[in-house]
Amino acid sequence: MSGTESFDRRTGIDERAETRAELLPEEEAVSSADPKAQAREVLRDSERRAAAEGVADEHRKPEETT
């Protein structure tokens, strides 16, 4: 297993990319060749930034936030 695969499994990137791959209106305006791959990269970047800033490793499901 590569480092990226391990990171993705640990942070739930694939599951979260499913919903993030649904383009927002402003993203639809410019389109995307591969929304799911784009979503994974956005989420990976976000996770790396959060880790660098020392943000707690907490992942909640949408229904747990309200």
N, C-alpha and C positions, 0 to 999 in steps of 0.2 A: 504494500500500500504506500503510495507516495505521500509526501508531506501535505500536499494540497488535499488529497482524498481524506487523510486523517483529520485535517483542520475542518473540512466540510462536514464530516460525520460528527465531530465533536461539537460543532456550532450549529448543526441542523440546516446548513446552507441549502441543500437540495429541497427540503420540505418548504422552507421559507421562500425559495426562488419561485416555487409554483405560483404563489399569490403575487409576488413582486413582478413576475413576468407579464402580468396584465398591465398593459401600458396606460399611463395617465394621459389625459387629453393633450397636454403639451408634448408628451413623448410621441403620441400618435401622429402629431403634426409633422414630425421629422422621421418617423418610422424607425424600424429596427430590423436588420436582417435575421437576427436570432435573439428575440426578447428574453428567452430563458438563460442563455449564456450571458447576456448583458446583465440580467438580474443577479446571477451568481457573482459576477465580478463586482457589482455595486455592493452586494452584501459582504463579500470577502474584504473589500476595502474598508467598509464600515467597521467590521469586526477587528481588523488590524489597528485601525485608528483608536477604537475604544480600548483595546488591550494596551496600546502605547500610552494612553492617557490614564490607565489604571482604573477604568470603569469596571464595575463588577460584572462577572460573566453570568448574566441572568437573561434567560430567554423565556418570555411568557407567550402563551397563545393569545390571540386576539380576544377571545372570550374571557380571559383572565384580567384584562386591562380595564374593564368597566365595572 
